[in-house]
Every structure is written in C-alpha cells, then in structure tokens.
C-alpha cells in the first residue's frame, strides 16, 4: 500500500523532475527503491543466513550514504519556487527517509539479530561528519522502538549487537546538540527494554509517533519508566548504572570493550566521554565483565606504547576497578609477563594495589601463584589458561617481584598482618626453589633476588626491622642466593625470629602445624617446614613438646623424604633425657622402628642411634614391655646389604639383651631366633660384622646360661664354634633344633658364597644333634633343599653339600617306620644324649686343610634334661624370615 501511494505521488512530482528542480532527490528515490527491492528479494530467498546478512548490510550501507548525503530539509525547501513546490519537495524528502526506515523495519521484524545494522549505522555516522547525526538517530530510535515492542512477545532475544550499540548511543548522550542527546537517550531506553526482555516481561507502552520534521513525541506508560527519568535528564551515572544493570555479562563486556577501544580515538572529546562512561560503568558493574584478561593485556600493550595522559590515567583506573571485582583474573594476567617486570607493569601493579578492599584477595591470589616452582613445565590445564607462549612457569618469580611493590602500600598493612605466616613460608619456599633451579646464570641470580627482596620487605612491613638487621649481621642476605644454602638459611631465619620473640609467633605456629598436618606438596617444602617448626618449638617450648607436635614428629619418621625423616629422628633423640615424662613415650619409641625399613641408609643409621639413645634413658618397666618387639625389629637389619648398618644392628641387639638381663625369660625365644644369622655371619667378609657377631653371641650365651662357650680369640675355627653352640643348644634347648634347621635352610639360596658354606655346616651339626626329633617328611625336605646346592658353582660349597647330604641319608637310613620303635628311640635319647664331634674339618678359604668326612660322629653323654619334641613345621618352600 505504501509503495502504491508513493507511485501515485510520483505523478504529482513530475513537474519537479521536468523542471530539473529536484533531479538529485529523484535519483535518490530511484536508488532507494532499487535497493529496497534487492534487500527484500534477498530476505525472501533461501540464502545462507550469514551471506544474506552480509549482502543486505552492503546494500544498506550504499543506501545510507545516498540518503544521508542529501542536503538538509531547509535547503531542499529553498529549491522550490513557490509554496506548493516547497511542500512537494518536503514530501519527496520525507518519502525517501521513510523508504529507508521501512526497509530497516522489515528486516528487524523478521529477525532481531539484524539490529546489528543500527550499530553499523552509528559507526558510519561517526566516521563522516557530513552525515546529519540527528536524522540518523531519529531512524535508529524508531527502529529500536519498534523492536522493543516486538521483543516483548519473545521468550529470548538474539541481539548480540546491543552492547556495542549501547556504547555508541551513550557517547552521544553528552553531545552539545540537545536534539541529538535527546534522541540518543530515547535510543538507550528502547535498547534497554529489548535487553530486559531476556528475563522480564515488560508491559506494553504507548506507541510513539514522529511528526514530519522528525521530532520525537513519546508517551511512555508508567510501567516503562524505570530508567527513563534519569536517562532523559542525561545523568551519566544513572545511564551507566542502567546499562550495567540491564545488559547481560556478554553484552556488557561488548559495551565496555567498545568504550575501551575508543580511548585510542584521535578525537579528544570522544576519548574524554568514553573514559568517563567506562569508569562509571566499571565502578558499579565491573563484576559482570568477562574479558578481564584480554582488557588487562590490551592495557599493557597500550601503555607500553605512546599514550596520552588521560588515556594512561583511565587505563590505570580500569585496572583498579577490575581488580575490585575480579582480583584473581587481574593478578594472574599481570603475573604472566616476562620477568623482570618493566616500568609499565609496575605501574599496573600499583594501580591494582590502590583498591584496599580486595587486598586480602590479591594476596591470596599471589600466594596461590607462589605455590608454583620457577622453571617448572606447566601441565595441560595451566597451558590452556596462560596466554604466554613460554611453557615454563616463571609466574612465581613475577609474584615475588610484585610483593616488593604491593607489601609497602599502606592500604595493604592489615592484609599483610593477616597473611604474614603464609607469605613468610611461601617466600622461604621460593628462596629454596630458586636457588636449586638449574637455569642460566642470569636467571639463577634473578630468581632468588626477588624472593629475598620480598622477604626483606615483608619483615620491614611487619615491624620486624630488628630481625632484618640481625640477618644482615649474620650475612644471610648475601648468601641467600647461593645453592645449597637454603637449609641453613631456613634455620637462620627461624632462629632469628625466635630470638627476637616476634609477635606473629602464634599465627605462624598455627600455620606451620596446618602445613604439617596437610602434608607438603614437594620434598623441599617438607624439609623447610620441619626445620622452621622445630626451631620455633625449641625456643618457645621445653622438652617434651606438647602431644599435638609429638604426633607430627612420629609421623615424620616414616616420611618418604629422607631429609625429613632424619630431622625428625634428630629431634626425637634430643628428647631422650625426658622420655620417661612423655605420656606417649612407648609410641614415640616404636615409631622409630618404622625408619628401619627405609631405603635410605642414612635414615636407618640415624634411627639406630636414636633408638639406642632413648633406650639408654627409658625406665626398665616400660623397656621390658617393648623389648620383644624392638628385638625382633633388629632381625631384618642383621642381614642388611650395608655392613655398617648390619654390624650396628647386631651390636644393638646384644646391648638390648644386656639391658634386659633381668627379664631373660621374656627374651629366650628371641635369642634363639637370632642364633642362625649370628652364627652364619661369623664368616662375613667384613671384619666389623664378624666382631659384632662375636660380641652379641657372647651375650646370648650368658642369657641362655650355657655352661661352656669358647672365648673368641684372634684366630678361631668356625666349625668349632658351631659345634660348641650346637652342643649347648642340644643340652639346654634341644627342642628348638628343628626351628633352627628351618631358619638355616633359607640361607642356602643366598647369593653370597660364604653364607651357603656356613649354612651347610650349621645344618649338618643341627641335624646330627637333633636327629631323633626329625620325621621322615622333615628329612625329605632337607634332602631336597641340599640337592639344589650339590651342583653349586663354588667347589667348596659343593663338597660341603655332599657331606651334609650324606649325613641326612644316614639319619634316614637309621629311621624306622614303626611308631613304637620311634618313640622308644626318642626315649632312649632322653637318657643317653649323643654329643656331636667334628664332622667337616672345615677351615675358611685360604687354608690348606682339606675337608674330610668323619664316620664316627657321636659319643654318649648322660643328661637329665628332657628336650621336648617339636615337629619341623617351616618347610623349605616357605619364605624365610630374614631377607637374603
């Protein structure tokens, strides 16, 4: 209908065309008609939506340039020769504008996404001052008004351009021309109504109408005036609040980004207005901005170049406002630049530190970064998060440098006091990481210097200037960067703090306890924590420590980090004088036994010394309740691969027996269990192991009350010792012979030749001594075990195996299958005990004496002791109790 009316009007305008009065207007009308037809044709086709929109936008741009290049309405009216022509020219002029507007309305009515065209119109308008802004804004407002009424019936609105369009219109709200300001304000209102339709159903407002001149007569309903009064008054603060409150985070982010990019405009007026609106928006709604890292990075790039004073001040203010609501995002981005930080980055740190309300959150974020290790390769998650191309993590170094800037800020004083323990330990950890990190010479000096400087700043900002000076006198600050100094340095810092009775002691102790309970993330942290905690406890507590801390030291004994274990054992050893005052003294002593299983030899040695020191002071009643368990814990160490540990364990076992000589009845079984390794290791190649065995065997003989036992001289015969021991065992504890046989069998599989030799000799004598206790099944097990060494690679072992094998054959041959005869035979042996003579004539390797088998190996000896029969239950196939 509209187009038909226009065609009818063309007849009336023919005289204008014939007289060449309005040729340019007629050309514009024809062009607009043609463009509208093309746009509507594309709009009705099945073209790809993206290609369709791009095509329509291109045509609209051409129409825009033609329409808004027309002269003003006053100039057009002046062309007419009379009043009638003036009215016709005005009508033609308005018709052109209406066609352009109708085209936009048709596009928006089909798809609100095409409101993007309005945003582009605002951009085109600002690019060329020749276009009349008021005329463009009138059309934009009409289209927005139409779209706002249409959006009320939608559950959701797909108009991603609203943020950018709001930015364009908000800048025009400060225009010097009141009519432009008015149209921009109305446009913002309609835009907010559209955005608000995403979540709120807005009541329909009264329709707006425009008169011929394009002036705006708008009569809103009361329900539509939530933001209108302040917007119409041009209150920038209220406009910013309204936009921030209504736009969704993604749209508000576009709004902020658009204003932010306007700070680079060559127009100083626009820069000023964009800066004001940007600051006002972030002042109230910075929490909704999502592209924080991108904005911070762009600010860094802009400030690194040439920037005006107003631009510089605005961007730093943006950093402050973003830090208020998104401290974690801002700080992480600021730490992700190369170290050392340049002047631009330091300015940005100062800007972030200006917001005192978020100081605790800033420090929390920095502490989170300080958990990292400089130079450590980032995992996939962090690589996705970080924007830098460097895969190695240098953010902790940047964080240390940032602390040097932020900690002295007066507004951070309260937060620094709150997080003093965390900052102290984090910087101690960083000092350790940096000094141990294998980097280039420059980085290796750079890393520790920032952690060191930050530590000094922390002490001075926390009222600990005397601690700083004392550490300076101790030459700590100069040596802090040296490799391997960090452990002694940790000791110096902790000791110096304790010496000055630093007021943060309770909070620091509580935090150290928390760290200890939660467990360190890295081995270095564990060592530093133990050193620090121990020094503070030594200063402020007398031994013994409170139970809460003793639990920590007990747990640290079995720590996977050898350094932590040794530090704990070292401290436990100092508690020996007060061990009887500790309620959990038994638990403390027994916890040391866990360290016996450590793979680190130094830990085991430290544990042996610590245990011995405690046992020397432990009262006998408590000692007696633990002696059996402690004694058996020495057994695995008696066969340790390290000769020093082995000899120490054997000697300490003997010392335990001597300590408990009043409780012999409790340890007889343990002593008998230890005999096999003590005897066999008399043949060890290490002199200290042999001497330890001699020492402990002599103690064992006293404990077992053997009537005769050889005194170990410089030269002795191993076989004579075995014979003497077996005779004593047979007389005093004959029933235990079968168990000793079982223990000895395991050593036949040892990789050490001397153990296989010694085991064969011991097995032979034990078998002959306890032959009456063996069953046929037991003999078969023995023969099977010995058969495996009959072909041994060592000829001496092979010879010994043959002799021992023959002994068992003879015992088996004399064995009867009759139960009555076997019982009679055992009874006879109770009365007439056969004491064994030499069987092997064995000498240690290097001796020229040959091994000779002796046929007569018995002599009758009466004894009134009755050994009890114990069946051999530990078969050769079972695993041996000693680790071979």
N, C-alpha and C positions, 0 to 999 in steps of 0.2 A: 504493500500500500504506500509506504513511504517513497519508494523508488518511482511509483506511478505518479505521485504528487510532484516529485522532482521533475519528471519528464514533462508534466503539464506546465510547470513553471518555466521550462526551457523556452517554450514558445513565447512566453511573456518577455523573456530576456533577450530575444533575437535582435531587437533594435540595439541593445548594448554591444552585441558582437559585431553587427553590421557597421556600427559607427566606430569600431575599434576602441570603444571606451574601456572595456574590461576583458581584453583578449587574454591577459595573463591569468585572470580568475577563471575564465572559461577553460583554458588549458589545464589549470589545476583541477577543476571539476572533472574534466575528462580523465585525467590521470588517476584521480581518486576512485572514480567509477571502475576504471580498468583494474586497479589494484584490488578493490573490494571483490570484484568478480573472481580474480585469481585466488585470493585468500579463501573465499567461500568454496571454491572448487576444490582446493587442496584440503579444506576442512571436512569435505564430504567424501573424500576418497579413502581408500584403504592403504594409505602410505604408512610406512613405519612412523610411529609417533614422534620419535626424535627427529627424523628427517623432515616430517611435517612441520614441527615447531620451528626448526631452523629455517625452513623455506618461508614460512609465514613471517618470522621475525625479520628476515631480509627484506621482504616486501613492505612490511610495516615501517622499517627504517627509511626506505625510499619515500613512502607516503609522508612520514614525519618531516623529512627535510623539505618536501614540497609544500606541505600545508603550513608549517610554522615559519616558512620563509616569506609568507605573504606579508604585506605591509599591515599596519595597524588599521583598525576599523575606521578611525578618524580619517586616515589617509585615503582609504577606499571611498568614503563618503564624499570626500573633496573632489573626486574624479567626476562625479555626476554634475550635469548642467542645470538640473532642477531638482526639486524635492522628490518628484516621482522616481527619477533615476537614482537618487540617493537611497530611497527605500528599496529599490530593486537591487542595487549593489550590496546593501546591507543584508538583504535576504539571501543573495547568492553567497555572500561571505559566510553567513551562519550555516547555510546548507553544506558548504564544504567541511566546516568543522563538525557538523552533525554526522555526515557520512563517515568521517574518520572515527568519531566516537562510537557510532553504531557498529562499525566493524570490530572495534575492541569489545563492545558489549556482547556481540555474537560469539566471539572467541571465548570470552570468560564464561559465558553462560553454558558452554559445552564442557569446559574444563578449567577449574580454578587454578590449575598449575600455570596457566598462561597469564596469570598476573605478573609473571616474570617480565612480560613486555613492558609493564608500567615501570619496573625498576630500570630497564634499559632506556626508557624514555627520559627518566630523571637523569641518567648518565649523559645521554645525548644533549639534554638541555644544558647541563653544566659545562659541557665541552665547548659549546659555541654560544657566546653572549648575544649573538644576533637573534636567537630564538626568544620569543616573548615568554618568560617564565610563568607569568600569571595565566596566560592562555593554556599552557601545557598543564599546569596544576589544576585548573578547573576541570579538564577532561579526566585527569588522574583521580580526582576526588569523586567525580560522577561514577566512574567505573568501580572505584572502591566501595562507594555507597551501594551500588547495585550488587557487588559481590558479597558485601556484608549481609544484605537481606537474603541473598540466595544461600549463604553458608549456614544460616540458622536452621535450615531443614536437613543439614548433613550431620551424620554422627562424627565424622572426622573431616579434616580439611587438608588437602595435599597442596600446600602452597609454600614451598621451601624458600621462596624469594622474600618472605615477609621481613626477615631480619635485615637484609640489605636495603629493601625499600624503606623500612623504618629509619635506617641511618640516613638515607638521602633526604627524607622529609624532615627529620629532626634538625638537620643542619640549616634547612630553610626557615625553621621557626624563629631564627634570630635575624632574618633578613631585614634590611632597612625599610623595605616597602611593606606597609601594613597589610595590603591586599594579598601579597604573596605569603606573609606569615599566617594570615587567616586561613588561606587555602591549605597550607601545609599542616596546620593544626587540625583542620577537619579531616584531612587525609590520614593523619596519625590515628585519629579517633576511629575512623572506619576500619583502618588496618587492625587496630586492637580488638575491635568487635569480631573481625574474622578470626584472629588468633584465639580469642576467648571461646569461640565455638568448639574448640577441640575438647573442652571439658565442661563447659557451662552452656545451658540453654538460655539464650538471651531473648527477651521479649521483643516483638517486632516494634520498630519505631515508625514514626510518621514519615511519609515519603518526603524527599527533598526535591525542590524544584529550582530551576535556574531561569532567570529571565534572559532576554535577548542579549544583554550586554555581558552575560557570563557571570554576573554577581550571584552569590550563593545565598539563598534563603532556606535555612534548615531549621526544622521544628522538631527536635528530638522529644521522645517520651521520657517520663521521669525514670523509667527503668533503664534507659540507655545513657544516663548521665553520671555514671560512677566516676569516670575520669574527665568528663567534658569540661567542667568549670575551670579546673587548673590548666588544662590544655589550652582553652580559649584565652586564658589570661597570659599565656606564653611563659608560664612558670617552668623554667628549665629543670629545676629539681623535681617537680611533680611529673614532668614529662618523662624524665629518666626513670623515676620510680615506677610510673605506669608501664612503661615499655619493659622494664626489668621484671615487673611482677607478672605481666601477661604472657610474654613470649616464652615458649619452651626453651630448654637449655640449648638445643642445637640452633634455634632461630636467634636467641640472644647472643650466642657465640658469633654468628654471622654479623649481627649488629655491631658487636664490639670490634670484630676484626675489620669491618668496613671503616669504622671511625679511626681505628688504629692506623690503617693504611693511609688515611687522609692526613696524617701528621707529616707525610712526605710531600704534601701539596705545595706548589710554589706560591699559592695564594695565602698570605699570612693571616688574613681574616678567617679563611676556612680552617687553617691549622688551629687557630685560637678557639674557634667554636667546636671543632672536633675534639680538642683536648679537654675543654670544659665538659662536654657531654660524656666523653669517655670516663673522666674521673667521677662524675656524678653517678653514672650507671654502676661502675665498679664499687663505689662507696656503699651501695645498698645491695647489689645483687652479683657480686663477684663470685659467689659460691655456685652460680649456675653456669659459669663459663667452663667449657670443656677443653678448649685448645690451649691450656695453660702453658704446656711445654713449648708449643710452637710459638706462642706470643713471646715467651721469655727468650727463646733462641733468636727470634727476629729482632727483639730489642738489643740483644748483644751485638748482632750484625750491624744494626743501625748506629749504635753508639760507637762502634769500632771505626766507623767512617766519619765523614763530616756531618755534624748535626747542629742545628740551631739551638740556642739556649732554651727556648720554650719547648722545643721537641725533646731535648735532653731531660728537662725537668719533668715533663709529662710522662715520659717513658719510665723514669725512676719512680715516679708516683704510682704508675701502673704496677711496677714490681712490688711496691709496698702494699697496695690494695689486694693484689693477687695472693701475696703471702698471708694476708689476714685470713683468707678463706681456704686457700689451698697451699699451706706451707710445705707439705710433703712434695707436691709436684714441683713447686718453685725451687726448693732446695736441691732436689735430685737433678734438676736441669742445670742449676748453677754449678753443681759438682762435676758435671760431665764435660768439662772443657780442659784443654791441656794445662798441665802444671809446669812451672809455677804460674799462678793467676796474673793476668796483666792488669793495668790500671782500670780498664773498663769493667772487668769482672769484680774488682774490689769495690768499685762504685756501686755495682748492683748488690753486692753483699751488704754494704752499708744501708742501701735502700730497703733490703729485706729485714735488716735489723732494726729499722725505725718503728716497726709495729710491735710494741711491747706486749700486747695482749696474747700474741702467739709465740712468745719467746720459749715457753716450755715445749711447744710442738716443734719448733725449729731445732731445738737442742735434741729432742727425741729423734728427729729425722737424721741429724748429724751422727748421733750415737748408733743409729741403725747402719749408716754408711761405714762407720768406724769398725763395725764387725767384720768387714771385708779385709782381705790381705792384699797389700800392694803387689802388683805384678801377677796376681792370680788370674788364671784364664777363666773367663765368665762362662757360666752354664747357658744352655739354650734359652731359658726363661729371661735371664738378665740381658742376654744379647738382643732379644726381641724388644725389651724395654728401653735399652740405652740407644741413644741416637748417634753416638760416636762410632767411628769405624774401627777404633782400636779395641781389639778383643781383650787386652789385658786391663785389669781393673786398677786404675790409678785414682779412683774417686776417694779412697781413704786418705791419700796424701793431700788432695784438694780440701777434704774436710778438715784436716789438721791445720792447713793454712787458713781456712775460713774461721776457725776458732780463734786464731790470733787476732782477727778483725772483730768478731762478734762478742767475745767474752768481755772486753773492756767497756762495751757500751753500757751506760748507766741503767738503761731500762732492762738490761738482762741480769742485773745483780741478784734479784730474787730467784730467778730461774737457775742461775749458776749455783747458788747455795743449795737449791733443791736437788740438783743433779751432780753435785760435787763428787760423790763416790763413783758414779757411773763414768763421769768424764775422766776422773783420775785413773781408773783401771783401763779404760779404753785407750788412753794415751800411753799408758805403760805397755799395753799390748802392741800398739802401733810402733812404739820405740823398739820393741823386740823384733817385730816383723820386718821393719825397715832395715835394721842393722844386719839381719840374716838374709835378706833378699839378694839374690845374685843378679845384680843389674850392672849397667855400665858405671864407670867411676863417677860420672856426674850425677846420675840418678841415685847412686848408692849414698852420696853425701846429701843429696837434696831431700830424700825421704825422711831420714832421722832428724834433720834440722827442723822441719816443720812440726813434727811430733814433740821434739824437745822444746821448741819455742812455745808451742801451745801449752805444754806442761808448765813452763815458767809463768806464762800469762795467767793460767788457772790458779797457781799458787798465790800470785800477787793480787789477783782479783778476789781471792777468798780470804784475805787478811793474813796470809802465811808468808809475809816478806822475809821473816827471820829464817824460815825453812829454806827459802831460795838462797839466801846469803850463806847459810850453813852448807848447803850442797855445793855452792860455788867454792867455799874454802876447801871442801873435800875433793875438788877438781872433777865433780860429777858431770857438769855441763859440757866440759871439753871432751870427756871420754864417752859420753852417751852415744855418740855416733859410731864407736868402734865395734867391730864384730866380736861377739862372744863376751862383751862387757855387760850385756843386758841382765844376766842373772845377778851379778854382783851389784849392778846398778839398782836393780829392784830391791835388793837388801838394803842399800844405802838410803833409798827414798823412804822405805817403810821405817827403817830405824830412825832416820832424822825426823820424820813426822812424829814418831812416838816420843822421841827425846824432847820435842817442843810441846808435847801434850796438846796436839791440835784439837780444836773444839769439834771438828766433824767426826771424831772417833766413833761415837755410837752409830751414826748413819753408815759410816764406812765399814764397820764391823758387821753390821746387819747385811749390807750388800755383799760383802765377801762371803758371809755364811750362805746367802742365797745362791751366789755363784757356785759355791762348793756343793751344795745340795743338788742343784740342777745339773751340774757336770759341765766341764768346759767343752767348747766346740773344737778346739785344737790343742795339741800337746803343749805348745808354748804357753797357752793361757793357763793350763793346769799347773805348770811349774811356778809361774808368776803368782798365781792365786795362793798356792801353798806357802811360798816364801813370805808374801805380804801378810797373810793371816797369822803365820807363826810368829813373825816379828812383833806384830801388834799384840798378840796374846802374851808373848813373853814380857812385854812392857807393862801391860795393864792387869795381868793375872799371875798369881803364883801357881806353881805346880802343886797338885794336879789341876788341869783345866776343868772347867765345867763339863758335865757329861755330854751336852749337846755338841761340843767341839771334839771330845774324845771319840765320838762316833765317827766323825769325819776322818780323823787320823787312822782309825781302824779300817775304814773303807778304802782309804788311800793306799794302804799296804798292798792290796791286790790290784792296784791301778795298772792299766795296760802300759802306761808311760813309766819306764824305769826310773826316770828322774824324780817323779812324784813319789814313787814307792820308797826310794832311798831317803828323800827328805822326810817323809812320814816316819820311817824307821829310825832316822837320826833323832827326831824329836821324841819319839817314844822311848828311846834309850836314855834320854836325859831325865825321864820320869822314874828311873829305877829307884832313887832314894825314897820316893813317896808311893811306890807301887802298892804297898800294903794299906794305904789310905784311900785308894780308889775302890769305889763300890763295885765297879765292873772290871776289877783287875784281872779276873780269870779270862774274860772276853778279850781284854787287851793282849794278854799273853798268847792266847790261842790264835788271835788274828795274825800274829807274826808267822804262824805256820803256813798261812796261805802263800807267803812270799817264797817258801821253799820250792814251789812249782814254777817259779818264774823262769823264762827262757834267758833272762839276762843274768849272767854270772855275778856281776857286782851286786845285784839286788839280793841274791841268795847269800852271798858273803856277809852283806850288811845285816840281813835277817838273822844269820847265825850269831853274829856278835851281839846284836840287840837282845836276842833271846837269852843268851848266856848272861848278859849284864842284868837283866830282870830276874833271872833265876837265882843269881847270887844274893839278891835282896829279898826275894819272896819268902814269906813265912812258911814253915815246914808243913803246916796243916794244909794250906792251900796248894803248896807244891805237891804234896802227896796225892791230892785229888786230881792233879793234872799230869803226873809223871808218866803214867802209862801211855796216854795219848801223845805226849811230847816225845817219848822214847821211840814209839813206832814211827813218828814223823821223820826221824833220822834215817830210817832204813833205806828209802829211795836214794838219799844223798850218799849213802855208803858205796854206791856203785855209780856215782856221777862221773861224767866224762872229764871234768876238771879235777886234777889231782889235789889242788888246794882246797876246793870245797869238800872233796871226798875225805881227805885227811882231817879237816876241821870237824866234819860231821861225826867221824869215828871217835875223835878225841872228846867232843862234847857229849857224845853218848856215854862214854866212860865217866866223864865228870858227873853226869846225871846219876849214874849208878852209885857213885861215891857219895853224892849228896844224899841219896835216899837209902843209905846203908841200914837205916833203922826200919825200913819198910821192904826188906828183902822178899818177904812172902808175896808182895804185890807185883814184883818185877821178875820173879823167877822165869815165868813163861816168856817174857820179853827178852830176857838174857839168852835163853835157849834159842829163840828165833834168830837172834843176831849172830850166833856162833858160826854158821856157814859162811857168810860173807867175811867175817873177821878172820876166819881161818884161811880162806882161799886168797884173800888179798895180802896175806903174808908173802905171797910170791909176786906181788906187784913190782913193776919196773921202777916205780917212783919210791925213793927212799923215805920220804915223809909219810907216804901212805903205809909203808911197812912199819915204821916206827909207831905210827898212831895205832895200828892193829895190835902191836906188841903191848903198848900201854893199856889199851882197853881190854885185851884178853886177860891181862894180869888182874885187872879189876873184876872182870867176870869170874875168874877163878876164886877170888875171895868171896864174891857174892854167893857162888854156888857151893862154897865150903869144900873145895876139892882138897884132899889130904896132901897131894903131891902135885906140883906143877913146875915145869922147867923154868929156870931163870934165863931170860933171853940175853945171850951174850952177843958179841960182835959176829961170831961165827956160830951158826947153829944149823941143824938138819931139819928141813921142813917135815920130812916123813916122821922123824922122832917126835916132833911137836904134835903132829896129827895122831900118832899112836898114843901119846900120853893123854891127849884130850879125849880120844875115843875110849880109852880105858877108864878115865874119870867119869865120862858120861855114862858108860856102861854100869859103873858101880853106883853112881848117885842118881842118875835119871835114865836108866836103861829103857824105860817105856817110851821115851821120846825119840829113840833112834830112828824109827820109821819116818817120823816127821822130818828129821834132818836129812834122811835119804831123799825124800821128796823135794826138799829145798835144793839139794845139791844137783838133782837131775837137770834143772833149768840152766845151769852154768855150762852144761855140755854143748849148748847151742851158741855159746858166746863166740864173738869174732876174735877175742883175744886168746892167743895160744896158751899163755901161762895159766889162764883160768880153766881151760879144758884139762890141762895136765893135773892141776891141783884138785879139780873136781873128781877126776877118775881115782886119784889116790884116796881122797876122803870117802868116796862112795865105797871103795874096796874095804876100808877099815870099818866103816859103819855097818856094812853088810855082814862082815865076819863077826863083829861084836853082837849084832842083833839078829843073827841068822835064825834063831829059834822063834823070833817074832814074825818072820816073813811067811806069807801064804804063797801057794803056787802061783796065784794070779799076780801077786806082787813081784815074784821072780820073773815072770814073763814080761812084765812092764819094764823091769830093769834091763833084761837082756835085749829087749827091742831098742831101748834108748842107747845102750852101749854099742849095739851093732852099727849104728849110724856113724860112729867115730872109728870103727875098725879100719876104714879106708881113709882116714884123715890125711890131709896134706902134710902134716907135721909128723915125721917118723917117730919122734918120742911119744907123741900122743897115741899114735898107732900101737906102739909097744905097750904102753900103759893100759890101753883099752883091751888088748889081748889078755893081759894078766887078769884084769878085773873081770873080763868076760868068763875066763876060766874059773875064777872064784865063785861066781854065781852058778856056773854049771855044776861045780862040786856040791854047793849047797843044795841045788835042786836034786842032784842025784841021791843025796842022803835023806831027802824029804820023803816021808811015807804018806800014802793016801789014806791010811786008817786014822780016823778021828781019835780013837782011843790011844793009838801009838803016839800021835802028835801031842796029845795032852800029857801023856807020860813023859815025853821028851822035854816039854816045856817045864814040867815039874822038876825033872832031873837038873835042868839048867838053873833053876832057882836055888838049888842046893850046891851044885858044883858049877861055878862060873868059870868059863874058859877065857883067860886073859890073853889078848892077841899079841903076837910078836911081830917083828918087821916082815913085811910082805914084798916090798918092791926094791929095797936098797937104792932108793931114788936120790939123786943129787941134782941140784939146779943145773941148767945148761952151762956148759963150760967145764964141768967136772969130768975127769977121766974114768970115773967109776961106772961100770955097766949095771944095767938093771938085771937082776936075777930073781927068778920066781922061787919062792921057798915053799917046800911041801909041808913041812911041819909048822903050823901057824897057831898052835894052841898049847896052853898049859893050864892045869887045873888049879883053881883058886877058890877056896871056900868063902862064902859071903852070906851073911844072914839077911841081906836086903832082898826083897821080892819085887822085881820090876813088873809092872802091870802090862798086860798085853794091849797094844793099840794097833789096830789094823791100818795098813797103809791106804789112806783114802785119796791122797793127792796123786793122781796118775801123771805120767809123763806128758800126756796130751794136754793137760790143763795149763793155763798160763801161769808163769812163775811170778811170785810176789815181788821180786826185785827186778828193776828194769835193767836189762843186759845191753 
